[in-house]
Amino acid sequence: MWFKNLQIYRLPAPWTMSAEQLEKFLTPHAFGSTSSMDMQNQGWASPRDNGMLVHTVNRQMLIMLGSEKKLLPASVINQVSKAKATEIEEQQGFKPGRKQMREIKEQVTDALLPRAFSIRRNTLAWIDPVNGWLVIDSATPTKADEVLKLLLKSVDKLPLESLHVVLSPVAAMTDWLLADEAPSGFTVDQDTELRSTAESKATVRYVRHTLEADDIRRHIAGGKQCTRLAMTWADRISFVLTESLTIKRINPLDVIKESADTTMQNEDERFDSDMALMTGELSRMLGDLIAALGGETPT
């Protein structure tokens, strides 16, 4: 159940709220079945489909935002509305006006909604109250914002903050490439993106390609900066660090996979074992990465 992408936020360390307290805050905003007349619905869902909104392993908490959206393309509404308008024109002897067309579209939408297909999406969030992390498994800030918005609505006075580091990821990654030396505990892999600071935003990407130090230095000397860099932490986890401090393409390597307990027959036990392994490894990796970026800025 490893997260694939990390949007990272800060909580006080330690954060004293218990899983039971958090459950009470989330319950009034639990996900409900979408009505046939609702275009979309959001709410907290059970990460393990057992009715509990907070799943806990070794004090680490897992919560999940459930979202459901009806698929009703505008082209379909327009097509049906046009046919309906033609019928009305034949009945009343003149074309419907703007106000009447709006009413027709509203009626058509209401009629089609119960038959529209629905798409369900779940977004997981991990809370580490020991080290003060809130991490959302999302590649884009937009989906993470949906989680944050409902979490801030659910938990009164949630002490949540953005993560701020001393060195910007762009400056740090560019320096690592310029020096041809990764920070302690990390190695640089074969994917990177260099983008010009000029108005042209000229971009060079290396994909599964050896990063030749001289070529990289020439690009940097020409005004480009590193905006994405593939790295490996402690020979245990590979990932891509971005300019916005989002971590993408998380991949546990063989040394972690080999340490996983594969003897468990019970699915719940396997899930909890994987969760404990993931949260433990990612907590350590985040600590080392923040240190490599100069630490957090004083509040």
N, C-alpha and C positions, 0 to 999 in steps of 0.2 A: 504494500500500500504506500509505496514511496511517493512523495510529492515530486512533481516534474518541474515546477517553477516556484520561485519564492518571491512574494512581495512582503517586505520586512517592516515591522513596526515595533515600537518600544512600549513596554509596560514597566512599572516600578519593579525592582528586583530586591527581595522577593515580593510577589503580588499575593496578598493574603486572602483573596476571595476563594472560597472552596467550590468544588464542583457542584455541591448541593445548592449553594447560594446562586451560582450561575444558572443552574437548571431552573430555578424559580424565576429569574429575570427573563429567561428565554421563552418560557412556556406560554405567556400571553401572546407571543408573536410566532407561534408554531405554524408550520405550513399546513394549509387546509386544501381540500379538494377544490379545483377550479370549477366555478359555476359555468354552465353552458353559455352564459352571457358575459363572462369575463374574458378580456383579451389576454391578461396575464395575471400571475399570482406568485408571491414570494413569501417565504417564511422559513423558520428553523426546522430542519428535519433530523431524524435520528441517523447518526453515522453508521450504526450497526443494525438498523431496521428492527430495533427491539423496544421502541417507545421512549427511550432515554435520549434527550437532546444533547447531553454532554457525556462523552465516553472518556474514561480516565484510565491511564496506565502509568504507574510510578509517578503520580502527581502531574503527569502531562495530560492536557485536555484536548479533545478533538470535538469540534462542532462542525455543522454543515448547513449551508444555505441552500434551500431547494427553490428552484425557479421553474415555472411552467408558462409557456407562451403559445397562444393560438396562431396558427399559420393561415392567414387570410390575405392573399396578395391583393394589392390595389387594382391590378389588372382584372381580376375576377369580379371584384365589386363593380368596377366600371362597366364591364361587359354585361353583367346582369342588370345593372341600373339602366344602361342604354336600351336594352330590350324592354324593360319595364316602362321606360319613358315613351317608347314607340307605341306600346299598347295604350297608354294613357292619352297620347296624342290622337290616336284613332277614335278614342271614346269621347274626348272633349273637343276635338276639332282644331286644336292649336298646340304648339310645343309647350312643354312645361317650362316655367321661368326658373330663375336661379334658386329662389327660395323653395320652390316645389322640387327641384332636382336635389337640393340638399336633403329634403325630407325623404325623397325616394332612396337616396344612398343610405340614409340612416335605417330605413326600413329593410333594405336589402342586407345591410350588415347584420342587423339583428336576426334576420331569417337564416343567414349563412353561418353565423357563429356556432350554433350547436353542432353543425356538421364539419367544422374546421378541424384539421389535424392539430395535435399538441406536441410540443417539444419540451422534454424535461431535462433540466441541467442542474447538476449539483456542484457546489464549490466548497471544498474543505478548508478549514482553518485550524491551525494548531496553536494552542496557548501553552507557553512554558512559564508557569508562575515562579519557578525557581530562579531562572536566569533572566526573566523579564522580556520574553519574546512573544510577539503575535505574528504568525507567519501564515499567509494565505496562498493556497496553491492556485495561482493564476498567472498567465503570461502577460496579461494586460492590466494596467491600473483601473480600467473601467469596471471589470468584473470584481476586482478587489474592493472598489469603492462601494459596490452594492452590498458586500458583506459588512464593510465598516459602517455604512449608513444605518443598516438595521441593528448592528451591534450597539452603536451609540444611542439608538432609540430604545433598545431593550435594557441596557445597563446604565442606570442613572449615574452621572458624573464619572464615567469611565476614564481613568487616567492614561489615556492613549496618546502617544506622540509619534511623529515621524522620526525615522532614524537619520541622524546627522553625524557625519564623520569629518575628521580634520582634513584629510586629503580627498579631493574629488576623485571618483573612479577614473575619469578621463585623464587627469594629471598623473595619477598613480600608475595606471596601465601604460601610459605613454612612457613614463620614466623606466618602468620595468623592461619594456621593449628596447628603449634607447640604451640601457645599461646591459642588455642581454642577460638579465639576471632576475629570476622570480623571487618574491619575498620568501622568507624562511617558512618551510613547511609546504610550499607550493611548487608546482612545475607549470611551465607554459606549454600548451598543446599546439595543435596545428591549424586552428581556426582563429582568425582575427579580422577586424574591420578598422580601417583607417580612413578618416574623413577630414576633408580640408576645412579650415576655419574661414576660408574666403567665401564670397557670396555664391560661387559656383557649387559649393558643397561636394566637390569631386570626391569620389569614394573608391577605395581599393579594398577588395575582400580576398582573403586567403581561406580556402576550404580544403581541409585535409591536405595541406601543403606545408612543407617545411618552411619555417620562417627564417630566411637568411638575414643575419644581423645587418649586413651592409645594405641590403635592399630596404629593410625596415628603416634604418637610419636615414637613408636618402629620402624616403617618403616623409619622415618627420621633419627633416631639414627643409623640405619643400612646403611646410606649413600644415601637414596633416597631424591629427591626433587620434589616439586609439579610442574607439567607442564601444567595441565588443572584443572580449578576449576569452578564449577557451583555456581553462586551467584544470589542474588536478590537485586535490588536497590530500596530503599524507599518503598518496598511493591508494586512497580509499574511495574518494568521490570525485568524479569529473563534472564540470559545470561550465557555463558561459556567464561571465560577469559583464553587465551592460553599463552604459554611462549613467543610467538612472538608479543604479544600485539594485536593480532587479537581477535575480539569479535565475538563469534558464537552463534547460536541458540537464537537469540533475540526473546523474547516473551512478548508482553504487557499483563499485568495481568488484572484481572476483574475490578479493580478500574479505570483503564484507559479506558477499553471497555465501562464501564458504563457512563463515562464522554463524550464519543463520541456522536456527534449529529446525531441521527438516523432518525430525522424527515425530513431531506432533501430528496426531490424527484429527484432532478437533479443530474445526475452522476458526472458532473464536480464539482458541489458544494460539493458533498460528498468526492471526491478525494482531493480537496483543504483543506477541513476540516481535513481529515485524515493526509494530509501532514503537515499542521500546527501543529497538535497534536504531530505527530512523531518527527518532527524537534525540537520542543520545549522541549519535554521530553528527547530526546537523547542528546541535547546540555547540559542540566543540568546534566544528568548522566555522560557524558564524563568529565565534569568539576570536579565532585565529585570523579570519578575514578582516574583521573590524580592526584588530591590532595592526594588520598589514596596511590598512588605510589610515594609520596614525591615531587610531582610537576615536572615541566619540567626542564631539565638541561639548564643552561644559555648558550646562543649562543655566 
